[in-house]
Amino acid sequence: MSKSSISVPELQKMLGLKRGAAYYLVRQGLFETVTVGGKIRVKLDSFETWYNGQFHYKKVDGPEPGQTYAGTISAKEVAAILGITSSGVLADLLKRRQFSVEWVNGHPRIDRASFEEWYDNQLLYHKVDGPEPGRNCAGTVSASEVAAMLGVHRNTVYDLLKKGAFEARKLNGHTRVVKDSFEQWYQGQTHYQKVEEREVS
């Protein structure tokens, strides 16, 4: 029959702590305890719940902590993936809520799925070791690129978009023009001419 509780010395050994540190954890009320024969015992189920919801303490021999947040990565991991060395740049990404963030014990945990979705919808940041960004941007160009092609101000492109001249997608708050729809519109009008075609003629 498996135990339902462990002693503080057992907890100490499990986490590789000094005696004082183990009793400090117990006094914090982080998990449920019972007193048996005048000695404190920690309820195993509440201990495991606590263990799986934090990242600071690690068992000497056992699974990694934080299993409750298995689908997340730390801000430090995000910085390493993107090769970001400036804490200010990373803080700005978190502040602008580019991906889903959950705070655990005062530290941000980024939802991995939302991070990958963000990565596929932007072109500014590149992974140090991984696929190229902007997978969902394929087949699109920015409004600025369209403006440069036509030799007009970007506001002119936005005006054309408002009139429904060609299709666009919003990716991470930025407008991306669908190339095929732009070319189709371009071939069906005579008012605008691409800069490269003007140079040839």
TORPA-4810 file (N, C-alpha, C, O; in nm, 3 decimals):
<nodes>
NODE_1_0.084_-0.120_0.000_0.000_0.000_0.000_0.088_0.125_0.000_0.177_0.138_0.084_M
NODE_2_0.064_0.217_-0.094_0.147_0.337_-0.106_0.115_0.435_0.005_0.003_0.441_0.056_S
NODE_3_0.215_0.512_0.040_0.199_0.609_0.147_0.117_0.729_0.100_0.121_0.766_-0.017_K
NODE_4_0.043_0.788_0.192_-0.035_0.907_0.159_0.034_1.033_0.211_-0.007_1.144_0.180_S
NODE_5_0.139_1.013_0.292_0.212_1.129_0.345_0.359_1.092_0.366_0.395_0.975_0.373_S
NODE_6_0.442_1.194_0.377_0.585_1.174_0.403_0.629_1.267_0.516_0.566_1.369_0.542_I
NODE_7_0.737_1.230_0.581_0.790_1.313_0.689_0.869_1.430_0.631_0.905_1.428_0.513_S
NODE_8_0.897_1.529_0.712_0.976_1.643_0.666_1.118_1.598_0.626_1.169_1.646_0.525_V
NODE_9_1.182_1.508_0.703_1.314_1.459_0.658_1.307_1.391_0.521_1.401_1.401_0.441_P
NODE_10_1.196_1.320_0.493_1.181_1.255_0.362_1.167_1.363_0.254_1.223_1.349_0.145_E
NODE_11_1.092_1.468_0.283_1.077_1.579_0.191_1.212_1.644_0.165_1.247_1.676_0.051_L
NODE_12_1.287_1.663_0.272_1.421_1.722_0.264_1.510_1.642_0.170_1.578_1.699_0.085_Q
NODE_13_1.508_1.509_0.185_1.590_1.422_0.103_1.541_1.421_-0.042_1.622_1.419_-0.135_K
NODE_14_1.410_1.423_-0.061_1.351_1.417_-0.194_1.393_1.537_-0.279_1.418_1.524_-0.398_M
NODE_15_1.399_1.655_-0.214_1.432_1.778_-0.287_1.578_1.819_-0.273_1.621_1.920_-0.329_L
NODE_16_1.654_1.741_-0.197_1.795_1.773_-0.178_1.816_1.903_-0.102_1.904_1.983_-0.137_G
NODE_17_1.735_1.925_0.001_1.741_2.049_0.078_1.811_2.030_0.211_1.827_1.918_0.259_L
NODE_18_1.851_2.141_0.270_1.899_2.138_0.407_1.777_2.134_0.499_1.666_2.170_0.459_K
NODE_19_1.797_2.091_0.621_1.687_2.073_0.715_1.605_2.202_0.732_1.482_2.200_0.729_R
NODE_20_1.675_2.313_0.749_1.606_2.441_0.769_1.521_2.481_0.649_1.411_2.533_0.665_G
NODE_21_1.574_2.455_0.528_1.501_2.490_0.407_1.374_2.407_0.392_1.271_2.456_0.346_A
NODE_22_1.383_2.280_0.432_1.266_2.191_0.423_1.156_2.239_0.518_1.039_2.245_0.480_A
NODE_23_1.194_2.273_0.641_1.095_2.321_0.737_1.040_2.458_0.696_0.926_2.492_0.725_Y
NODE_24_1.123_2.536_0.628_1.077_2.667_0.578_0.964_2.647_0.478_0.863_2.718_0.482_Y
NODE_25_0.980_2.551_0.387_0.876_2.522_0.289_0.747_2.480_0.358_0.638_2.525_0.321_L
NODE_26_0.760_2.394_0.457_0.643_2.346_0.530_0.570_2.462_0.597_0.447_2.470_0.593_V
NODE_27_0.645_2.551_0.658_0.585_2.665_0.729_0.515_2.762_0.635_0.428_2.838_0.677_R
NODE_28_0.553_2.760_0.505_0.490_2.850_0.408_0.347_2.809_0.374_0.274_2.886_0.311_Q
NODE_29_0.308_2.690_0.413_0.173_2.643_0.383_0.151_2.613_0.236_0.040_2.626_0.185_G
NODE_30_0.258_2.573_0.169_0.250_2.546_0.025_0.178_2.416_-0.005_0.127_2.397_-0.116_L
NODE_31_0.174_2.325_0.091_0.104_2.199_0.076_0.043_2.160_0.211_0.080_2.214_0.315_F
NODE_32_-0.049_2.067_0.207_-0.120_2.025_0.328_-0.032_1.936_0.416_0.048_1.857_0.368_E
NODE_33_-0.050_1.953_0.544_0.025_1.871_0.641_-0.070_1.815_0.747_-0.179_1.868_0.770_T
NODE_34_-0.027_1.709_0.810_-0.100_1.652_0.924_0.003_1.624_1.033_0.121_1.605_1.005_V
NODE_35_-0.043_1.623_1.155_0.046_1.592_1.267_0.013_1.453_1.320_-0.100_1.426_1.361_T
NODE_36_0.111_1.366_1.317_0.094_1.229_1.362_0.198_1.200_1.470_0.319_1.207_1.445_V
NODE_37_0.152_1.167_1.588_0.246_1.139_1.698_0.334_1.257_1.730_0.450_1.242_1.769_G
NODE_38_0.279_1.376_1.714_0.354_1.497_1.744_0.451_1.540_1.635_0.523_1.639_1.652_G
NODE_39_0.454_1.469_1.521_0.544_1.503_1.412_0.466_1.543_1.287_0.361_1.486_1.255_K
NODE_40_0.519_1.640_1.218_0.454_1.689_1.096_0.479_1.593_0.980_0.591_1.546_0.957_I
NODE_41_0.370_1.566_0.907_0.382_1.486_0.785_0.315_1.563_0.671_0.211_1.627_0.689_R
NODE_42_0.375_1.555_0.555_0.326_1.626_0.437_0.241_1.532_0.352_0.283_1.422_0.318_V
NODE_43_0.119_1.578_0.318_0.031_1.496_0.235_0.089_1.490_0.093_0.114_1.592_0.030_K
NODE_44_0.109_1.367_0.046_0.176_1.348_-0.083_0.100_1.408_-0.201_0.161_1.466_-0.291_L
NODE_45_-0.032_1.395_-0.203_-0.107_1.447_-0.317_-0.096_1.599_-0.328_-0.083_1.654_-0.437_D
NODE_46_-0.102_1.667_-0.212_-0.091_1.813_-0.216_0.053_1.854_-0.248_0.075_1.957_-0.312_S
NODE_47_0.150_1.774_-0.205_0.290_1.803_-0.238_0.311_1.792_-0.388_0.376_1.878_-0.448_F
NODE_48_0.257_1.687_-0.450_0.275_1.668_-0.594_0.206_1.778_-0.673_0.257_1.823_-0.776_E
NODE_49_0.090_1.823_-0.625_0.020_1.934_-0.691_0.107_2.059_-0.688_0.121_2.129_-0.788_T
NODE_50_0.165_2.086_-0.571_0.255_2.202_-0.558_0.377_2.184_-0.647_0.417_2.277_-0.717_W
NODE_51_0.437_2.066_-0.644_0.560_2.040_-0.719_0.538_2.061_-0.869_0.623_2.119_-0.938_Y
NODE_52_0.425_2.015_-0.919_0.397_2.025_-1.062_0.357_2.166_-1.105_0.349_2.195_-1.224_N
NODE_53_0.332_2.253_-1.007_0.292_2.391_-1.039_0.402_2.493_-1.016_0.375_2.613_-1.016_G
NODE_54_0.527_2.447_-0.995_0.639_2.538_-0.973_0.763_2.486_-1.046_0.767_2.371_-1.090_Q
NODE_55_0.864_2.573_-1.057_0.985_2.538_-1.131_1.113_2.554_-1.050_1.221_2.516_-1.095_F
NODE_56_1.101_2.610_-0.932_1.221_2.643_-0.854_1.286_2.519_-0.791_1.409_2.505_-0.793_H
NODE_57_1.204_2.431_-0.737_1.256_2.313_-0.667_1.247_2.191_-0.758_1.149_2.171_-0.830_Y
NODE_58_1.353_2.109_-0.754_1.358_1.989_-0.838_1.394_1.868_-0.754_1.482_1.873_-0.668_K
NODE_59_1.323_1.759_-0.779_1.351_1.635_-0.707_1.490_1.583_-0.743_1.535_1.595_-0.857_K
NODE_60_1.557_1.526_-0.644_1.688_1.468_-0.667_1.678_1.353_-0.767_1.764_1.336_-0.853_V
NODE_61_1.574_1.275_-0.754_1.552_1.161_-0.843_1.403_1.152_-0.873_1.327_1.096_-0.795_D
NODE_62_1.363_1.208_-0.984_1.221_1.207_-1.017_1.192_1.295_-1.138_1.285_1.349_-1.199_G
NODE_63_1.066_1.310_-1.172_1.029_1.390_-1.289_1.061_1.538_-1.270_1.077_1.586_-1.158_P
NODE_64_1.069_1.607_-1.381_1.094_1.751_-1.377_0.974_1.821_-1.312_0.861_1.773_-1.321_E
NODE_65_0.998_1.935_-1.248_0.886_2.010_-1.190_0.806_2.081_-1.299_0.843_2.076_-1.416_P
NODE_66_0.696_2.146_-1.260_0.619_2.228_-1.353_0.539_2.154_-1.457_0.507_2.211_-1.562_G
NODE_67_0.505_2.026_-1.432_0.430_1.949_-1.532_0.293_2.009_-1.562_0.236_1.984_-1.668_Q
NODE_68_0.240_2.087_-1.468_0.112_2.154_-1.491_0.122_2.250_-1.609_0.024_2.277_-1.677_T
NODE_69_0.243_2.301_-1.631_0.266_2.397_-1.738_0.354_2.337_-1.848_0.440_2.405_-1.904_Y
NODE_70_0.332_2.211_-1.876_0.415_2.140_-1.974_0.408_2.202_-2.113_0.502_2.189_-2.191_A
NODE_71_0.298_2.269_-2.144_0.283_2.331_-2.277_0.335_2.472_-2.284_0.302_2.547_-2.376_G
NODE_72_0.419_2.510_-2.187_0.472_2.646_-2.185_0.625_2.645_-2.185_0.688_2.542_-2.159_T
NODE_73_0.683_2.760_-2.214_0.828_2.778_-2.206_0.856_2.908_-2.132_0.771_2.998_-2.129_I
NODE_74_0.971_2.918_-2.073_1.006_3.037_-1.996_1.049_3.151_-2.089_1.081_3.129_-2.206_S
NODE_75_1.050_3.272_-2.035_1.095_3.388_-2.111_1.242_3.370_-2.151_1.284_3.411_-2.259_A
NODE_76_1.318_3.308_-2.062_1.460_3.282_-2.091_1.474_3.188_-2.210_1.563_3.206_-2.293_K
NODE_77_1.387_3.088_-2.218_1.391_2.994_-2.331_1.353_3.064_-2.461_1.412_3.038_-2.566_E
NODE_78_1.254_3.154_-2.455_1.213_3.230_-2.573_1.329_3.314_-2.623_1.357_3.320_-2.743_V
NODE_79_1.398_3.380_-2.529_1.513_3.463_-2.566_1.621_3.380_-2.634_1.682_3.424_-2.731_A
NODE_80_1.645_3.260_-2.582_1.747_3.172_-2.640_1.706_3.124_-2.780_1.789_3.118_-2.870_A
NODE_81_1.578_3.092_-2.797_1.527_3.044_-2.926_1.544_3.152_-3.033_1.580_3.123_-3.147_I
NODE_82_1.517_3.278_-2.995_1.522_3.388_-3.091_1.656_3.460_-3.093_1.677_3.551_-3.174_L
NODE_83_1.748_3.418_-3.005_1.879_3.484_-3.000_1.872_3.626_-2.950_1.952_3.711_-2.990_G
NODE_84_1.776_3.654_-2.862_1.760_3.789_-2.806_1.851_3.804_-2.685_1.844_3.725_-2.591_I
NODE_85_1.936_3.905_-2.688_2.027_3.928_-2.576_1.984_4.048_-2.492_2.033_4.066_-2.380_T
NODE_86_1.894_4.128_-2.544_1.848_4.246_-2.471_1.722_4.214_-2.393_1.622_4.170_-2.450_S
NODE_87_1.727_4.234_-2.262_1.609_4.208_-2.179_1.497_4.305_-2.214_1.379_4.274_-2.196_S
NODE_88_1.534_4.424_-2.264_1.434_4.523_-2.301_1.350_4.479_-2.420_1.229_4.502_-2.423_G
NODE_89_1.414_4.414_-2.518_1.343_4.365_-2.636_1.243_4.257_-2.596_1.129_4.257_-2.641_V
NODE_90_1.288_4.165_-2.511_1.200_4.058_-2.467_1.085_4.114_-2.384_0.970_4.072_-2.399_L
NODE_91_1.116_4.208_-2.296_1.012_4.270_-2.213_0.907_4.338_-2.299_0.788_4.337_-2.267_A
NODE_92_0.952_4.399_-2.410_0.859_4.467_-2.501_0.766_4.367_-2.569_0.647_4.394_-2.585_D
NODE_93_0.821_4.251_-2.609_0.738_4.147_-2.670_0.631_4.099_-2.572_0.516_4.080_-2.609_L
NODE_94_0.672_4.080_-2.447_0.578_4.034_-2.345_0.473_4.141_-2.317_0.355_4.111_-2.302_L
NODE_95_0.517_4.267_-2.312_0.427_4.377_-2.282_0.322_4.393_-2.391_0.206_4.423_-2.363_K
NODE_96_0.363_4.372_-2.516_0.271_4.388_-2.628_0.184_4.265_-2.651_0.107_4.258_-2.746_R
NODE_97_0.198_4.167_-2.561_0.114_4.046_-2.567_0.118_3.981_-2.704_0.014_3.948_-2.762_R
NODE_98_0.238_3.962_-2.756_0.252_3.897_-2.886_0.211_3.750_-2.880_0.176_3.690_-2.981_Q
NODE_99_0.215_3.693_-2.760_0.174_3.554_-2.741_0.112_3.542_-2.602_0.126_3.632_-2.519_F
NODE_100_0.045_3.431_-2.577_-0.024_3.411_-2.449_0.078_3.391_-2.337_0.169_3.309_-2.349_S
NODE_101_0.062_3.467_-2.229_0.154_3.462_-2.117_0.078_3.432_-1.988_-0.028_3.491_-1.962_V
NODE_102_0.131_3.343_-1.909_0.075_3.312_-1.778_0.185_3.330_-1.675_0.298_3.284_-1.694_E
NODE_103_0.153_3.398_-1.567_0.253_3.425_-1.465_0.249_3.317_-1.358_0.145_3.292_-1.298_W
NODE_104_0.363_3.254_-1.335_0.375_3.146_-1.237_0.481_3.186_-1.136_0.599_3.201_-1.169_V
NODE_105_0.438_3.202_-1.012_0.530_3.243_-0.905_0.611_3.367_-0.941_0.730_3.378_-0.912_N
NODE_106_0.542_3.462_-1.007_0.607_3.588_-1.041_0.691_3.584_-1.168_0.756_3.683_-1.201_G
NODE_107_0.690_3.472_-1.239_0.769_3.459_-1.362_0.678_3.426_-1.480_0.586_3.345_-1.466_H
NODE_108_0.703_3.488_-1.597_0.617_3.461_-1.713_0.644_3.325_-1.776_0.760_3.285_-1.793_P
NODE_109_0.537_3.256_-1.811_0.546_3.132_-1.886_0.468_3.154_-2.016_0.351_3.191_-2.013_R
NODE_110_0.533_3.131_-2.129_0.472_3.157_-2.258_0.414_3.029_-2.316_0.480_2.926_-2.321_I
NODE_111_0.288_3.038_-2.357_0.223_2.922_-2.420_0.295_2.889_-2.550_0.303_2.973_-2.641_D
NODE_112_0.348_2.767_-2.558_0.430_2.730_-2.674_0.353_2.738_-2.806_0.406_2.784_-2.906_R
NODE_113_0.227_2.693_-2.805_0.147_2.694_-2.929_0.126_2.837_-2.978_0.135_2.864_-3.098_A
NODE_114_0.098_2.930_-2.886_0.075_3.069_-2.925_0.206_3.133_-2.973_0.205_3.219_-3.060_S
NODE_115_0.318_3.091_-2.914_0.448_3.141_-2.957_0.476_3.098_-3.100_0.521_3.178_-3.182_F
NODE_116_0.450_2.971_-3.132_0.475_2.920_-3.267_0.382_2.987_-3.368_0.422_3.015_-3.481_E
NODE_117_0.257_3.013_-3.326_0.163_3.081_-3.415_0.211_3.224_-3.445_0.208_3.270_-3.559_E
NODE_118_0.256_3.291_-3.339_0.311_3.426_-3.357_0.431_3.422_-3.451_0.443_3.507_-3.540_W
NODE_119_0.519_3.325_-3.432_0.641_3.314_-3.513_0.608_3.297_-3.661_0.674_3.355_-3.748_Y
NODE_120_0.506_3.219_-3.690_0.466_3.193_-3.828_0.397_3.313_-3.892_0.381_3.318_-4.014_D
NODE_121_0.354_3.410_-3.809_0.282_3.526_-3.860_0.364_3.654_-3.860_0.309_3.762_-3.874_N
NODE_122_0.496_3.643_-3.844_0.583_3.761_-3.843_0.712_3.731_-3.916_0.747_3.615_-3.939_Q
NODE_123_0.783_3.837_-3.952_0.906_3.822_-4.030_1.028_3.888_-3.963_1.140_3.876_-4.013_L
NODE_124_1.005_3.957_-3.852_1.112_4.033_-3.789_1.211_3.947_-3.712_1.332_3.970_-3.719_L
NODE_125_1.161_3.848_-3.639_1.247_3.765_-3.554_1.271_3.629_-3.617_1.182_3.568_-3.676_Y
NODE_126_1.396_3.582_-3.603_1.436_3.453_-3.660_1.486_3.361_-3.547_1.555_3.406_-3.455_H
NODE_127_1.451_3.236_-3.556_1.502_3.139_-3.459_1.650_3.113_-3.486_1.694_3.109_-3.601_K
NODE_128_1.726_3.096_-3.379_1.868_3.066_-3.392_1.887_2.934_-3.466_1.976_2.921_-3.549_V
NODE_129_1.803_2.838_-3.434_1.813_2.705_-3.495_1.673_2.654_-3.519_1.612_2.594_-3.431_D
NODE_130_1.621_2.677_-3.638_1.485_2.634_-3.665_1.437_2.686_-3.799_1.515_2.746_-3.873_G
NODE_131_1.312_2.664_-3.831_1.258_2.707_-3.961_1.252_2.859_-3.972_1.253_2.930_-3.871_P
NODE_132_1.246_2.906_-4.094_1.234_3.050_-4.118_1.099_3.100_-4.067_1.002_3.024_-4.065_E
NODE_133_1.092_3.226_-4.026_0.965_3.281_-3.977_0.869_3.309_-4.090_0.903_3.291_-4.208_P
NODE_134_0.749_3.352_-4.055_0.653_3.401_-4.154_0.594_3.298_-4.246_0.560_3.329_-4.360_G
NODE_135_0.580_3.175_-4.198_0.522_3.072_-4.285_0.384_3.114_-4.334_0.348_3.086_-4.449_R
NODE_136_0.307_3.180_-4.248_0.173_3.224_-4.287_0.175_3.352_-4.369_0.072_3.396_-4.420_N
NODE_137_0.294_3.411_-4.383_0.308_3.533_-4.464_0.339_3.500_-4.610_0.341_3.588_-4.696_C
NODE_138_0.363_3.372_-4.637_0.396_3.331_-4.774_0.284_3.374_-4.869_0.165_3.359_-4.839_A
NODE_139_0.323_3.426_-4.983_0.223_3.469_-5.081_0.167_3.606_-5.052_0.066_3.647_-5.110_G
NODE_140_0.232_3.680_-4.959_0.186_3.815_-4.926_0.303_3.912_-4.931_0.419_3.873_-4.926_T
NODE_141_0.270_4.039_-4.940_0.369_4.147_-4.931_0.313_4.255_-4.841_0.191_4.266_-4.823_V
NODE_142_0.400_4.335_-4.784_0.354_4.442_-4.696_0.297_4.557_-4.777_0.320_4.567_-4.898_S
NODE_143_0.222_4.644_-4.711_0.166_4.762_-4.777_0.279_4.852_-4.827_0.268_4.915_-4.932_A
NODE_144_0.389_4.856_-4.751_0.504_4.938_-4.792_0.567_4.883_-4.919_0.611_4.960_-5.005_S
NODE_145_0.571_4.751_-4.932_0.628_4.689_-5.052_0.541_4.718_-5.174_0.592_4.743_-5.283_E
NODE_146_0.410_4.714_-5.155_0.318_4.746_-5.265_0.337_4.892_-5.306_0.341_4.924_-5.424_V
NODE_147_0.350_4.980_-5.205_0.370_5.123_-5.233_0.499_5.144_-5.313_0.501_5.224_-5.406_A
NODE_148_0.605_5.072_-5.276_0.733_5.084_-5.346_0.721_5.033_-5.490_0.779_5.091_-5.582_A
NODE_149_0.645_4.924_-5.509_0.627_4.869_-5.644_0.556_4.967_-5.735_0.588_4.980_-5.853_M
NODE_150_0.457_5.038_-5.677_0.377_5.130_-5.757_0.433_5.272_-5.756_0.389_5.357_-5.834_L
NODE_151_0.531_5.298_-5.669_0.587_5.432_-5.660_0.489_5.533_-5.603_0.486_5.648_-5.645_G
NODE_152_0.409_5.488_-5.506_0.310_5.576_-5.443_0.332_5.577_-5.292_0.410_5.498_-5.239_V
NODE_153_0.261_5.665_-5.224_0.268_5.670_-5.078_0.191_5.551_-5.021_0.096_5.502_-5.082_H
NODE_154_0.233_5.506_-4.904_0.166_5.392_-4.842_0.018_5.417_-4.817_-0.063_5.325_-4.823_R
NODE_155_-0.017_5.543_-4.789_-0.159_5.575_-4.765_-0.245_5.547_-4.887_-0.362_5.514_-4.875_N
NODE_156_-0.185_5.560_-5.004_-0.258_5.529_-5.128_-0.293_5.382_-5.133_-0.402_5.344_-5.177_T
NODE_157_-0.201_5.299_-5.086_-0.226_5.154_-5.082_-0.340_5.124_-4.985_-0.428_5.043_-5.015_V
NODE_158_-0.339_5.191_-4.870_-0.446_5.169_-4.772_-0.582_5.215_-4.828_-0.685_5.154_-4.801_Y
NODE_159_-0.579_5.323_-4.905_-0.704_5.369_-4.968_-0.756_5.264_-5.066_-0.877_5.238_-5.072_D
NODE_160_-0.665_5.205_-5.141_-0.705_5.100_-5.235_-0.761_4.979_-5.162_-0.855_4.915_-5.208_L
NODE_161_-0.700_4.949_-5.047_-0.749_4.836_-4.966_-0.890_4.863_-4.916_-0.975_4.774_-4.916_L
NODE_162_-0.914_4.986_-4.873_-1.048_5.023_-4.824_-1.153_5.008_-4.933_-1.268_4.975_-4.907_K
NODE_163_-1.111_5.034_-5.057_-1.202_5.022_-5.170_-1.217_4.878_-5.217_-1.296_4.849_-5.307_K
NODE_164_-1.141_4.787_-5.154_-1.151_4.645_-5.190_-1.080_4.610_-5.319_-1.116_4.514_-5.386_G
NODE_165_-0.977_4.689_-5.354_-0.905_4.664_-5.479_-0.838_4.527_-5.479_-0.839_4.457_-5.580_A
NODE_166_-0.780_4.490_-5.365_-0.716_4.358_-5.354_-0.730_4.309_-5.210_-0.765_4.385_-5.120_F
NODE_167_-0.702_4.182_-5.191_-0.719_4.119_-5.060_-0.601_4.146_-4.968_-0.488_4.168_-5.012_E
NODE_168_-0.630_4.144_-4.839_-0.523_4.162_-4.741_-0.553_4.076_-4.618_-0.668_4.040_-4.592_A
NODE_169_-0.448_4.045_-4.545_-0.461_3.970_-4.420_-0.397_4.050_-4.308_-0.299_4.122_-4.329_R
NODE_170_-0.453_4.037_-4.189_-0.393_4.098_-4.072_-0.310_3.992_-4.001_-0.365_3.893_-3.953_K
NODE_171_-0.180_4.012_-3.994_-0.091_3.918_-3.927_-0.016_3.992_-3.818_0.066_4.079_-3.846_L
NODE_172_-0.046_3.955_-3.693_0.016_4.023_-3.578_-0.001_4.174_-3.584_0.090_4.250_-3.551_N
NODE_173_-0.120_4.216_-3.626_-0.149_4.359_-3.628_-0.099_4.433_-3.750_-0.118_4.554_-3.761_G
NODE_174_-0.033_4.362_-3.843_0.021_4.425_-3.964_-0.056_4.379_-4.087_-0.096_4.263_-4.097_H
NODE_175_-0.076_4.472_-4.180_-0.149_4.440_-4.303_-0.055_4.378_-4.405_0.050_4.433_-4.437_T
NODE_176_-0.095_4.261_-4.457_-0.019_4.193_-4.561_-0.110_4.175_-4.682_-0.219_4.118_-4.672_R
NODE_177_-0.065_4.224_-4.796_-0.144_4.215_-4.920_-0.119_4.081_-4.987_-0.004_4.040_-5.003_V
NODE_178_-0.227_4.014_-5.026_-0.215_3.886_-5.095_-0.165_3.911_-5.237_-0.230_3.982_-5.314_V
NODE_179_-0.051_3.854_-5.270_0.016_3.881_-5.398_-0.074_3.853_-5.519_-0.085_3.936_-5.609_K
NODE_180_-0.138_3.736_-5.520_-0.220_3.697_-5.635_-0.332_3.797_-5.660_-0.360_3.833_-5.774_D
NODE_181_-0.396_3.842_-5.551_-0.508_3.935_-5.568_-0.457_4.071_-5.616_-0.524_4.140_-5.693_S
NODE_182_-0.336_4.108_-5.569_-0.277_4.235_-5.615_-0.247_4.228_-5.764_-0.280_4.321_-5.839_F
NODE_183_-0.186_4.118_-5.808_-0.151_4.104_-5.950_-0.276_4.101_-6.037_-0.278_4.156_-6.147_E
NODE_184_-0.380_4.036_-5.986_-0.506_4.029_-6.061_-0.565_4.170_-6.077_-0.611_4.208_-6.185_Q
NODE_185_-0.563_4.247_-5.966_-0.612_4.385_-5.972_-0.526_4.469_-6.067_-0.577_4.547_-6.147_W
NODE_186_-0.396_4.450_-6.055_-0.303_4.530_-6.136_-0.325_4.509_-6.286_-0.325_4.604_-6.364_Y
NODE_187_-0.345_4.384_-6.325_-0.365_4.354_-6.467_-0.498_4.406_-6.519_-0.515_4.425_-6.639_Q
NODE_188_-0.593_4.430_-6.427_-0.726_4.474_-6.470_-0.747_4.624_-6.461_-0.860_4.671_-6.474_G
NODE_189_-0.639_4.703_-6.440_-0.654_4.848_-6.431_-0.543_4.915_-6.514_-0.445_4.850_-6.552_Q
NODE_190_-0.561_5.042_-6.541_-0.463_5.114_-6.625_-0.410_5.241_-6.558_-0.324_5.310_-6.614_T
NODE_191_-0.462_5.272_-6.440_-0.423_5.397_-6.373_-0.282_5.391_-6.314_-0.206_5.487_-6.323_H
NODE_192_-0.250_5.279_-6.253_-0.121_5.265_-6.186_-0.025_5.180_-6.271_-0.066_5.086_-6.339_Y
NODE_193_0.103_5.215_-6.265_0.205_5.139_-6.336_0.322_5.112_-6.240_0.364_5.201_-6.165_Q
NODE_194_0.372_4.990_-6.244_0.484_4.954_-6.158_0.608_5.034_-6.197_0.630_5.064_-6.314_K
NODE_195_0.687_5.069_-6.098_0.808_5.148_-6.120_0.902_5.080_-6.218_0.960_5.145_-6.305_V
NODE_196_0.916_4.950_-6.205_1.008_4.875_-6.293_0.963_4.880_-6.438_1.045_4.880_-6.530_E
NODE_197_0.830_4.884_-6.459_0.778_4.888_-6.596_0.794_5.029_-6.657_0.813_5.044_-6.777_E
NODE_198_0.786_5.130_-6.570_0.808_5.267_-6.618_0.951_5.282_-6.667_0.977_5.345_-6.770_R
NODE_199_1.045_5.223_-6.592_1.186_5.235_-6.626_1.216_5.168_-6.760_1.299_5.216_-6.838_E
NODE_200_1.147_5.057_-6.786_1.167_4.984_-6.912_1.113_5.063_-7.029_1.176_5.070_-7.134_V
NODE_201_0.995_5.123_-7.009_0.933_5.198_-7.118_0.994_5.337_-7.131_0.954_5.415_-7.218_S
</nodes>
